Amino acid sequence: MSAAAVPPRPPLVMLDSRMAWLRAWRRGESHWMALVFWAEDDGHRRYVVERWVTADQVAEIPGEDYRHIPVLHAPLDD
């Protein structure tokens, strides 16, 4: 696979006190939502958490490229 065919890495955002990857934006009935994911470790196993959070819960990180984040247009019940 050529380097041109590799999709860009999802950009990082700050979510509470952790870093997460931003996967998509979606407009809810009253506010924007962000689909984020991050890795958790409970001491026995590692797993990925994926969750919709409100846009005001995430903060951009300087130097990350947010231009390629898709905006989903399907309705979201919030």
Stockholm file with secondary structure:
# STOCKHOLM 1.0

chainA/1-78         MSAAAVPPRPPLVMLDSRMAWLRAWRRGESHWMALVFWAEDDGHRRYVVERWVTADQVAEIPGEDYRHIPVLHAPLDD
#=GR chainA/1-78 SS CCGGGSCCCCCEEEETTEEEEEEEEEECSSSEEEEEEEEEECSSCEEEEEEEEEGGGEEECTTCCCTTCCEECSCCCC
#=GC SS_cons        CCGGGSCCCCCEEEETTEEEEEEEEEECSSSEEEEEEEEEECSSCEEEEEEEEEGGGEEECTTCCCTTCCEECSCCCC
//
